[in-house]
Amino acid sequence: MTNPKRLSGKVALVTGGSRGIGAAIVRRFAAEGAKVAFTYRSSPNAAQHIVAGIEAEGGSALAIAADSADPVAVEHAVDHTASHFGCLDILVNNAGGGTPELIGEATLANYEHIFAVHVRAAFVAMNAAAKLMPSGGRIITIGSINAERLPFTHGALYSATKAALVGLTKGAARDLGPRGITANVIEPGPIDTDLNPADGPWAAPARAALATGRFGDVSDVAGLAAYLASAEARFITGAALAIDGGYSI
Ligand SMILES: NC(=O)c1ccc[n+]([C@@H]2O[C@H](COP(=O)([O-])OP(=O)(O)OC[C@H]3O[C@@H](n4cnc5c(N)ncnc54)[C@H](OP(=O)(O)O)[C@@H]3O)[C@@H](O)[C@H]2O)c1
């Protein structure tokens, strides 16, 4: 059950909203009354399908093509959202993924790309959004529990970017707290998506680390994001909140 009016009157931007966790957050925010813009990189049909579904329910959504590797495109997405809907109250930095690489074999190009998509894009978006956000604004960044615990190989670059997001968020919380804007990181454990399928090659060891014995659903993360975006969460800032089925115990 969702409260259909908890985000009524709010405008949100979600990066990487065409699939997976981002798409669930877009749909959840819209169901709770927000007008929602979201970016995508390579899934225009999925993006338009989400817009059509939200509009069919009487909501408002906007899909923006913007590769998070391009800081100009990211800043444009923030400005486009505010000009299209008239303001910006909530930013969710979600776009991401990553190519698994072993230290000793990793390339500088992959290092630069994953830091650009995960860290630079989050900085660019929150820096631009902070210029526009009123009191009550919310910055939510999707990190990973692998910033805290990394029980497998090939994850050094991914983990490093997700850890960097925690520091970036703590600083943003300090800088923006006096203006009534919060900044938090959500650190999901294994969530069943295209990036990390519950029946994929990495699934068995991940499932073994879970107290729940099963992967999370995208709706689990969307529910936490909606709570952090709501007025109720006004005293939570600078936090890195695990939602991991006990993966980090
Ligand atoms: N699934 C998990 O177990 C898990 C756990 C912890 C954290 N996370 C984090 O959660 C976030 C979403 O992951 P997911 O599992 O939902 O992945 P996913 O199913 O692969 O979806 C990724 C989404 O991000 C978009 N995206 C990827 N690279 C982009 C880029 N360079 N520019 C713009 N959009 C981009 C994709 O858009 P297109 O399809 O248009 O390219 C898609 O909408 C990521 O930051 C990931 O690190 C996931």
The ligand as an SDF file (V2000), in Angstrom:
LIG
                    3D

 48 52  0  0  0  0  0  0  0  0999 V2000
   20.8020   -4.5230   -8.6690 N   0  0  0  0  0  0  0  0  0  0  0  0
   21.5700   -4.5550   -7.5850 C   0  0  0  0  0  0  0  0  0  0  0  0
   21.7820   -5.6190   -6.9790 O   0  0  0  0  0  0  0  0  0  0  0  0
   22.1730   -3.2800   -7.0600 C   0  0  0  0  0  0  0  0  0  0  0  0
   22.7190   -3.3200   -5.7680 C   0  0  0  0  0  0  0  0  0  0  0  0
   23.3150   -2.1640   -5.2620 C   0  0  0  0  0  0  0  0  0  0  0  0
   23.3190   -1.0080   -6.0140 C   0  0  0  0  0  0  0  0  0  0  0  0
   22.7780   -1.0010   -7.2620 N   0  0  0  0  0  0  0  0  0  0  0  0
   22.8380    0.2580   -8.0040 C   0  0  0  0  0  0  0  0  0  0  0  0
   21.5400    0.6430   -8.3960 O   0  0  0  0  0  0  0  0  0  0  0  0
   21.6230    1.4150   -9.5880 C   0  0  0  0  0  0  0  0  0  0  0  0
   20.6650    0.8340  -10.6260 C   0  0  0  0  0  0  0  0  0  0  0  0
   21.0480   -0.5110  -10.8530 O   0  0  0  0  0  0  0  0  0  0  0  0
   20.0310   -1.5760  -11.4930 P   0  0  0  0  0  0  0  0  0  0  0  0
   20.3310   -2.8810  -10.8490 O   0  0  0  0  0  0  0  0  0  0  0  0
   18.6620   -1.0480  -11.5020 O   0  0  0  0  0  0  0  0  0  0  0  0
   20.6110   -1.6340  -12.9830 O   0  0  0  0  0  0  0  0  0  0  0  0
   19.8840   -1.9070  -14.4040 P   0  0  0  0  0  0  0  0  0  0  0  0
   18.7170   -2.7870  -14.2210 O   0  0  0  0  0  0  0  0  0  0  0  0
   20.9730   -2.3110  -15.3260 O   0  0  0  0  0  0  0  0  0  0  0  0
   19.3460   -0.4440  -14.8200 O   0  0  0  0  0  0  0  0  0  0  0  0
   20.2800    0.5820  -14.9820 C   0  0  0  0  0  0  0  0  0  0  0  0
   19.5640    1.8690  -15.3240 C   0  0  0  0  0  0  0  0  0  0  0  0
   20.5470    2.9250  -15.3450 O   0  0  0  0  0  0  0  0  0  0  0  0
   20.6010    3.4640  -16.6390 C   0  0  0  0  0  0  0  0  0  0  0  0
   21.9820    3.7880  -16.9850 N   0  0  0  0  0  0  0  0  0  0  0  0
   23.0570    2.9780  -16.9210 C   0  0  0  0  0  0  0  0  0  0  0  0
   24.1590    3.6330  -17.3230 N   0  0  0  0  0  0  0  0  0  0  0  0
   23.7450    4.8900  -17.6370 C   0  0  0  0  0  0  0  0  0  0  0  0
   24.3970    6.0490  -18.1130 C   0  0  0  0  0  0  0  0  0  0  0  0
   25.7220    6.0570  -18.3840 N   0  0  0  0  0  0  0  0  0  0  0  0
   23.6630    7.1600  -18.3290 N   0  0  0  0  0  0  0  0  0  0  0  0
   22.3360    7.1770  -18.0880 C   0  0  0  0  0  0  0  0  0  0  0  0
   21.6530    6.1120  -17.6450 N   0  0  0  0  0  0  0  0  0  0  0  0
   22.3550    4.9790  -17.4240 C   0  0  0  0  0  0  0  0  0  0  0  0
   20.0040    2.4330  -17.5880 C   0  0  0  0  0  0  0  0  0  0  0  0
   19.4710    3.1380  -18.6940 O   0  0  0  0  0  0  0  0  0  0  0  0
   19.4880    2.5100  -20.2160 P   0  0  0  0  0  0  0  0  0  0  0  0
   18.8220    1.1830  -20.1600 O   0  0  0  0  0  0  0  0  0  0  0  0
   18.7280    3.5270  -21.0000 O   0  0  0  0  0  0  0  0  0  0  0  0
   20.9270    2.4280  -20.6050 O   0  0  0  0  0  0  0  0  0  0  0  0
   18.9250    1.8270  -16.6870 C   0  0  0  0  0  0  0  0  0  0  0  0
   17.7680    2.6180  -16.6870 O   0  0  0  0  0  0  0  0  0  0  0  0
   23.0880    1.4140  -10.0110 C   0  0  0  0  0  0  0  0  0  0  0  0
   23.7100    2.5940   -9.5570 O   0  0  0  0  0  0  0  0  0  0  0  0
   23.6540    0.2070   -9.2870 C   0  0  0  0  0  0  0  0  0  0  0  0
   25.0350    0.3430   -9.0300 O   0  0  0  0  0  0  0  0  0  0  0  0
   22.1940   -2.0990   -7.8010 C   0  0  0  0  0  0  0  0  0  0  0  0
  1  2  1  0
  2  3  2  0
  2  4  1  0
  4  5  1  0
  4 48  2  0
  5  6  2  0
  6  7  1  0
  7  8  2  0
  8  9  1  0
  8 48  1  0
  9 10  1  0
  9 46  1  0
 10 11  1  0
 11 12  1  0
 11 44  1  0
 12 13  1  0
 13 14  1  0
 14 15  2  0
 14 16  1  0
 14 17  1  0
 17 18  1  0
 18 19  2  0
 18 20  1  0
 18 21  1  0
 21 22  1  0
 22 23  1  0
 23 24  1  0
 23 42  1  0
 24 25  1  0
 25 26  1  0
 25 36  1  0
 26 27  1  0
 26 35  1  0
 27 28  2  0
 28 29  1  0
 29 30  1  0
 29 35  2  0
 30 31  1  0
 30 32  2  0
 32 33  1  0
 33 34  2  0
 34 35  1  0
 36 37  1  0
 36 42  1  0
 37 38  1  0
 38 39  2  0
 38 40  1  0
 38 41  1  0
 42 43  1  0
 44 45  1  0
 44 46  1  0
 46 47  1  0
M  CHG  2   8   1  16  -1
M  END
$$$$
